[in-house]
Amino acid sequence: MSVPDSASAQAAKLRGHFADVILPLWRGSGFDRTLRLPFEAVDPATHAPLPVTRYRAMACARQLFVFAQAGDVEHAATLFDSLRRRFRDPRHGGWFYSVDAAGVPLDTTKDLYTHAFVVFACAAHFAATGERDARGVAEETAALIRDRFAPHRGDALLDAARHDDFSSSGSGPLQNPLMHLTEAWLAADDAFDDTAFADALAHTARAIEHTFVDAATGCVAELPLGTAGNRFEPGHQFEWFYLVEAAGERVAQTALRDALSRAITFAERHGVDPLTGGVSAALDARGACLDGTQRIWAQTEYLRALATHGGTGSSAPLATQIERFAARFLHPRGWVECRTAAGDVSRADMPSTTPYHLATAYAALPADA
């Protein structure tokens, strides 16, 4: 393979697009300078913000991660300040899910997914800047998660959501918030070198193994095993594979590494279009397609899994997939959020949450030698 077509050269193009198009967009027209928050989404052609109905804490946290990782200390500091100013619950503690167009609390649900991203983003901000307040927020939120989302003391199967005062809403555990909590524990352990986060990571991993991992395929289900209407999302198998590989010995007491090695084989066989490389949204336990929508985040997780699974700078499969991804999901003004299996655009607006997926995937791709 010629050098211009190598995986590392293809990855450099993705990073260039991110630096030249994506980051300036979310510093510029994608950022509300009055409330100092990222808009929820922008128009793909004009970059004008879409009509505002809400701002989410999770979206602010994801953008904080993106700009901290990119080394934009000033914008990251602005986002960190806005996260605390707009979304912190002064009465019950924790974080509101969203505020309205005027910055007034809108959805006051205590959402585990949101709280996990606060820990994750603040760990990244601390790692990039040494900002002690960021560490304090991450540690405070982590303690609250362990204490207030657990149905029973010491339980690792945390509820996905609780009422504003942290009383039970009956939601029960879901895979996706627990996956991002795993990501948060991993980031916090790496940033703070505190064994409490490594212990929390191992505790959560064991709970996932026992409650969500399908023995036949190794796949991590979206709902606890045995729940009616369960499904496997190929993108989440790729995402879990990366997290388990990154965790290494911290999850050695589980069988997750073996399970996820089988899961990505299953997901690739049944959930990736061999012609376009498009990753479908959901499969059943036999591998039949339940939802053929191709969401950009699932494509980025496939790239990250390929890069993690032996994807060197000269890897032909990785280079091919990067090229197919760029052609299908990127354009000079940004990206395509969703396509149908046939290739039609099914969601054209560009949400503020997606740069997080691009950034995490691109960070895993090989660099030029």
N, C-alpha and C positions, 0 to 999 in steps of 0.2 A: 504494500500500500504506500502510495506517495505521501510525503510529509504533509502537504496541504489537506489531505483527506484523513489524517490520523485523528484518533479520538481526542488527543490533547489539543490539536489545532481546532477541531470542531467545538470543543469546550471553551476555548479562548473566544470564539465568536459569540457564544452564548453570554459569556461574562462581559464582553464588550457591549452587547445589546442591553444588558442589565444596567451597566454603568452609564451608558449614553442616553437610554430611553426611560427605563423603569425608575431609577432613583430620581432623576430630575422631575419626572411627572409627579411623584408623591412628595417632593419638596415644594412643588409649584402649584398647579391648578388642582391637584388632588388633595391639597391641604387647606383646611378652613382656618384662616389666619385670625378670625374673630374668637372662635372657641379653642383654637390651637389643637385641633384634632383632625385625623385623616377623614375625608368623606368616605362614605360606605362604598361608593362606586363612581366611575367616570365613564363618559362616552368614549368608545374606542377610536372614533375619528377625530373629534374635536378636543378631547380631554376635559370637556366641561363636566363639572360634577352633576350627577343625577339628582333629582329633587330629594331633599333631605326629609326623612321621617325619623331617623334615629342615628346614634353613634354607639358602637359597642365597645366595651372595655377590651374584649378579646382582640378586636381589630387594632385598637391602639397599642396593645401589648405586642402584637405581631409586627407592627411597624417599628416599635421600639427595638425589637430584636434585629430587624433588617438594617436599620441605620446604625445600631451599635456594631453589628458585624462588619458593616461597610466602612467603619472608621469615621463616620460623620458625628463627631462628639457633640456638636452644637445642636443638631436636630434631634439626636437621641435624648439629650438633656431636656429639650422642650417636651418631647413625648412623655418622658418619665414624669415630669412635673404635671402634665395634663392628666396622665393616668391617675395620679394621686388626687389631684384637685377635683376632677369630674366624677370619678367612679367609686371612690372610697366611701363606705357606709359608716358615718360617724356614730350611728346609734348602736348597730348590732355588730359592727366589724365586718371585715371582708369587703367584697366588691359587688357593686350593682352590675347587672347584665348590660343595661343600656341606659342612655339618656336621650331626651328628645331634641328637637331642632334648636331649642333654646338652652340646652345643657342641663335641663331639669331631669332628675331621675325618672325613667320611664318604666322599664321592667326591672323590678328590684329582686327578682329571683336570685338565689345564690346557686350559681352554676359551676359545677366542678371543672368543666372544660375551660371556663374563663379563669378560674383560680389557678389552674395548672399553667396557663399561659402567662399569668402574672409572675409566677415563680421562674418560669423558663426565660422570659424576657429580662427580668431583673438580674438573673444570673449572668446572662449574656452582657448586659450593661455593665455589671461589676467587672466581668472578665476583660472587657474592652477599656474601661476607664478607671477602675479601682474606686468607683463611687460607693462610699460606705453606706449611704442611705439606701442604695439599691440592694445591698446585701441584707440590710435590716428589713426591708419590705419583703424580700424573698423568704427570709427565715420566719418572719412573723406570719406570712401567708401559709407557709408550709406547716407550721404548728397548728394553725387554724384548720387547715385541710384535714390533718390527721385526727383532730379533736372533734370537729363539728360535722364532717360529712360521713363519719362512720356510724352505721346503725347500732353497733355495739362496740364497746371499748376495745381497741386493739384490732378491730376488723379491717382487713385490707380491701375488702369489696365495698368501696365507698359508693354512696348514692350519687347518681348523676346530677341531681338537683335537689335543692331544699328551699323552703319558704324564706322570706327575707330575714326572719329571726333564727334561721337554721333549724326550725322544727321540721319534722319529716313531711315530705310531700308525696310519699309513696312511690317515688320514681324507680327505686332500685338501681342496681349497677348496669352500666352499658360499657361496651368495649372501648369506644372512641375516646371518651374522657379519660379512661384509665390508661389508654395508650399515650395520650399527651401528658398525663401525670408521670408516666414512666420516662418520657422525654424530659420532663422538668426535673425529676430526681437525678437523672443522668447529667444534665447541664449544671445543676447545683452542686453535685458531688465534684464534677470537674473544676468548677469555678472556686469553690470554697474549701475543698479538701477536708470535708467534715464527714466522719463515718456515719453520722445520723442519716445522711442522704443515701449513702451506699446501702445501709440497712433498709431504708424505706424502699429503695429500688428493688432489692431482693425480695422483700415482703410482698410488694405489688406483683412482681413477676410470678411468684408462687401462686398467688390468687388467680392471676390470668390463666396460668397453666391448668389449674384444677377446674376452672369455671367456664372457660371460653374455647379451649383448644380441642378441636375435633381429632379423635384418635386415628381415624381412617386416612385423613388427608394432611394432618398437621396444621390445617388452617385455623386462624383465630376468627371465631364467629362474631357477628355484630351484637348478638344477644346471648345471654347465658344458654349453655347447651340444654336442649330439650324444650326451648321456648318455641311456640308456634310461629311460623312465618320467618324463621331465622334465615340468614344469608351470609355468604362470604363475599367480601369486597377485595378484588385482586390488588387494588392500590394499597389497602391496609396490610396485605400479606407482605408486599414489598417494603412497606414502611416498618413493620415489625421486624422484618429480617435485618434491616439496617440497625435498628435500635438494639436488638439482641447482640449483633456483632460488635457494636460499639460498647455495650456493657461488659462483654467479655467475662472475666472471672466473677464479676459481681452477680451474675445470674447462673453461675456454674452448678448450683445445687438444684437447678431445674433441668428439664429436658427440652427447653424452648429452642435451643440452637438446632437440635436434630429436627424438631417439629417444623420450624420455619424453613429449614433447608428443603423439606418436602413440600411445604406450603407454596414456596415460590415456584417450584416445578409445576405444581397443580395450577397455580394462577397463570403462569406463562403459557401452559398448554391450552387451557380453556378460556383464558381471559384476555389474551393478546392477539390481535388480528395479525396473521402472518404476512399479509400483504402491506399493510399500512403501519404496523407497529402500534396501533391504537389500543389502549387498555380500556376494557369495558367496566361498567360500574359495579355490577353484582352478579354472582353465580349462586346456584344451589349446590347441595352437597355432592351431586353427581357431575357437576361441571357445566350444567345447562345454564344458558344466559337468562338472567332475570331482568336485567336492565343493561341495554347496550350503549347507553350514553357514555361518551368519552370525555371525562372531566380533566382539565389540565393538571390538577394536583396528582391524579393517579399516574399520569404520564411522567411527571417529575419523580415520583417515587420509584417507578420502573427504572428510570435512568440511574437513580441513586443505588438501587439494588444491584444493577448491572455493574456499576463502578465498584461497589463493595465486594461483589462476587468475582474477584479476579479481573476487574476492568482496568487494564493498564493503558498508557498513552498510545500503545500500538494495537489495542484490542479492536479487531474488525467488527464484532457484533456491537460493541459500545459505540463505535464511530457511526455505524449504520443507523443505530437507534437515535443518536443525537441528531443526525441529519434529517431523519424522518420526523422527529419531534419538532425541529425548527421549521421545517416546511409546512407542517400541519397546524402548529399552534402558535407560532410567532409571526409578527408582521412589523413593518417599520414604525408603527405607532404604538405597539404593545403586544398584546396576545389575544388569542381566542379562548374564552373560558370553557366552553363546552361545544362538542360536536356530536352529531348522531353517528351511529355506526356506518351510515352511508356517506358521511363526510360533511353533511350540511351543518352550518352554524346553528346551534340551538340556544346558546346564550352568548350574546355579543358584548354586553357591558363588562367592564374590568373592575372587579372588587378590590378593595384595599387589602384584603387578606391574602391574596394570591402571591404577592412578592415574597412572602415568607417561604412558600413552597419552592419558588424559583431559587431563592438564596440557599436554602438547605441542600437542594439537589446540586447546584453548581459548585458548592463548596466541596462536595464529595468527588467531583469529576477530576481526572488527571490534569495536571498543569504541564505547560511546555517544559521540556528538559532544559 
